[in-house]
Amino acid sequence: MIHIILFHPEIPANTGNILRTAMATNSMVHIIGPIPFDISDKSLKRAGMDYLKEAKYIYYDSYDEFVKQIGDAKIYYVTKYGTNVYSNVDFSDPVDDVYVMFGRESTGIDKEILSKNKEMTLRIPMLSTARSLNLSNSVAIVVYEILRQKKFPSLATFDMIKKYSI
């Protein structure tokens, strides 16, 4: 399973979009607080649509609580300061759970966390003049690369709802 970790997300719509992506990809979301909005925020619900009731997520009051809960799981940290391009990492083992942390929209993941885990930092290539990518877009980019390498386990490759074909 893919575990999407959101470190102090700030924008409800991004979190809603990420929960929607997580539901569609059978991923788990770990939200590390504090956060400046309520999980029931209407903009979060609007972005997540009716998928929120099916999305799997856990909320933690602090980073320390999160670390205590997941134990010694290997975590990748997505940051513009990353030392490894995300697509160069081998995520192909079909059994391994993958934990990937994304930072808050304004300042990213705390520098102390990144400096302790430098070898596990990932970067999404972009122009050097770009400050950042949108959080929910970044999550989708990385999650779908992990899924591609794992051969999209248990995900439909054709429309199962309308059964429409062209």
HURAPE-V454505 format. One record per residue. N is the residue number from 1. RES is the residue in one small letter. PSI is psi in degrees with one decimal (* if undefined). OMEGA is omega in radians with two decimals (999 if undefined). D_LAST is the distance of its C-alpha to the last C-alpha in Angstrom with 1 decimal. Layout:
N;RES;PSI;OMEGA;D_LAST
N;RES;PSI;OMEGA;D_LAST
This chain:
1;m;149.0;3.04;31.8
2;i;133.0;3.11;31.6
3;h;111.6;3.12;34.3
4;i;120.3;-3.10;33.9
5;i;122.3;3.11;37.4
6;l;115.0;-3.12;38.0
7;f;105.2;3.13;41.6
8;h;54.2;3.11;42.9
9;p;148.2;-3.04;39.7
10;e;-22.8;-3.01;40.8
11;i;114.6;-3.08;37.8
12;p;-41.0;-3.10;36.4
13;a;-38.8;3.08;33.0
14;n;-45.0;3.14;32.6
15;t;-40.9;3.08;33.6
16;g;-44.7;3.11;31.1
17;n;-40.5;-3.14;28.2
18;i;-41.9;3.09;29.5
19;l;-36.9;3.09;29.7
20;r;-44.7;3.09;26.1
21;t;-42.6;-3.14;25.1
22;a;-43.0;3.12;27.5
23;m;-43.4;-3.10;26.1
24;a;-19.1;-3.10;22.5
25;t;8.0;-3.11;23.9
26;n;40.9;3.13;26.6
27;s;160.1;3.08;29.3
28;m;138.7;3.09;32.8
29;v;132.7;3.06;34.3
30;h;116.3;-3.12;38.1
31;i;118.3;-3.14;39.5
32;i;119.8;3.14;43.0
33;g;-179.7;0.11;45.1
34;p;156.5;3.07;46.8
35;i;152.0;-3.05;44.1
36;p;15.5;3.12;44.9
37;f;164.7;3.11;42.6
38;d;140.7;3.13;42.1
39;i;-23.3;3.12;39.2
40;s;9.4;-3.13;38.7
41;d;137.3;-3.07;38.5
42;k;-30.9;3.12;36.3
43;s;-30.9;3.04;34.7
44;l;-44.9;3.13;33.8
45;k;-38.0;-3.14;32.3
46;r;-43.4;3.14;30.4
47;a;-38.1;-3.11;28.8
48;g;-10.9;-3.11;28.2
49;m;-146.8;-3.12;26.9
50;d;3.7;3.13;27.0
51;y;-19.3;-3.05;26.3
52;l;-34.7;-3.12;30.0
53;k;-20.0;3.12;31.2
54;e;-12.1;-3.12;29.2
55;a;143.2;3.11;30.1
56;k;121.3;3.09;32.8
57;y;155.8;3.07;35.6
58;i;135.9;3.09;39.4
59;y;134.6;3.09;41.7
60;y;138.8;3.13;44.9
61;d;-23.4;-3.08;47.9
62;s;164.9;3.07;48.7
63;y;-40.8;3.13;47.8
64;d;-41.6;3.10;50.7
65;e;-41.6;3.11;49.3
66;f;-49.2;-3.12;45.9
67;v;-42.5;3.14;47.6
68;k;-39.3;-3.08;49.8
69;q;-39.7;-3.06;46.8
70;i;-8.6;3.08;44.6
71;g;-132.3;-3.04;47.6
72;d;28.9;3.10;47.2
73;a;141.7;3.09;43.4
74;k;124.1;-3.09;42.4
75;i;135.7;2.98;41.0
76;y;143.7;-3.08;39.3
77;y;116.1;-3.11;40.1
78;v;122.4;-3.07;37.8
79;t;153.1;3.07;40.0
80;k;-13.2;3.10;40.5
81;y;6.4;-3.07;43.6
82;g;148.7;-3.13;41.7
83;t;-11.9;-3.14;43.0
84;n;136.2;3.04;39.8
85;v;130.5;-3.02;36.4
86;y;-36.1;-3.08;34.0
87;s;-7.7;3.09;31.7
88;n;-5.4;3.13;34.8
89;v;139.1;3.14;35.6
90;d;106.2;3.10;34.6
91;f;13.4;-2.90;32.8
92;s;-16.6;-3.12;31.3
93;d;119.0;-3.06;33.5
94;p;-16.1;-3.08;31.3
95;v;-33.5;-3.05;34.3
96;d;131.7;2.92;35.8
97;d;145.8;3.12;35.4
98;v;125.6;3.10;35.1
99;y;125.0;-3.12;36.9
100;v;122.5;-3.12;36.2
101;m;139.2;3.07;38.3
102;f;142.6;-3.06;37.5
103;g;176.6;3.12;40.3
104;r;154.8;-3.05;41.0
105;e;-35.9;-3.04;39.5
106;s;-37.0;-3.02;42.9
107;t;-0.7;3.10;44.7
108;g;-154.8;3.12;42.5
109;i;140.7;3.14;44.0
110;d;137.9;-3.11;47.8
111;k;-33.6;3.13;49.4
112;e;-41.2;3.13;51.6
113;i;-45.1;-3.13;48.6
114;l;-42.7;-3.10;47.1
115;s;-29.9;3.10;50.4
116;k;-13.9;-3.05;50.9
117;n;32.8;-3.02;47.4
118;k;-40.5;-3.10;47.1
119;e;-13.5;-3.14;45.8
120;m;12.0;-3.13;42.9
121;t;141.5;3.13;41.7
122;l;151.1;-3.13;38.3
123;r;139.0;2.95;37.4
124;i;117.1;-3.10;34.1
125;p;139.5;3.08;34.9
126;m;170.5;3.10;35.3
127;l;143.8;-3.12;37.7
128;s;-20.4;3.13;41.3
129;t;-7.8;3.12;41.8
130;a;133.7;-3.14;39.1
131;r;-43.2;-3.11;40.7
132;s;170.8;2.99;37.7
133;l;162.7;3.07;34.0
134;n;139.5;-3.08;32.8
135;l;-49.4;-3.09;33.4
136;s;-32.7;3.06;30.1
137;n;-41.6;3.13;28.3
138;s;-43.1;3.11;30.7
139;v;-46.6;-3.12;30.1
140;a;-41.9;3.13;26.3
141;i;-50.8;-3.07;26.9
142;v;-43.7;-3.13;29.3
143;v;-44.0;-3.12;27.7
144;y;-26.7;3.01;24.4
145;e;-43.3;3.10;26.5
146;i;-46.6;3.13;28.4
147;l;-40.2;3.11;25.2
148;r;-46.9;-3.14;23.8
149;q;-31.4;3.13;27.2
150;k;4.2;3.12;27.2
151;k;35.4;3.06;23.8
152;f;59.6;-3.06;22.2
153;p;128.4;3.10;24.2
154;s;18.3;3.08;22.8
155;l;140.6;-3.14;19.9
156;a;139.0;3.07;16.4
157;t;10.3;3.02;14.0
158;f;165.0;-3.05;10.9
159;d;116.4;-3.14;10.8
160;m;-16.0;-3.04;13.8
161;i;-55.7;-3.09;14.6
162;k;-15.0;-3.13;12.0
163;k;38.5;3.13;10.2
164;y;138.2;3.06;6.9
165;s;155.9;3.13;3.8
166;i;*;999;0.0
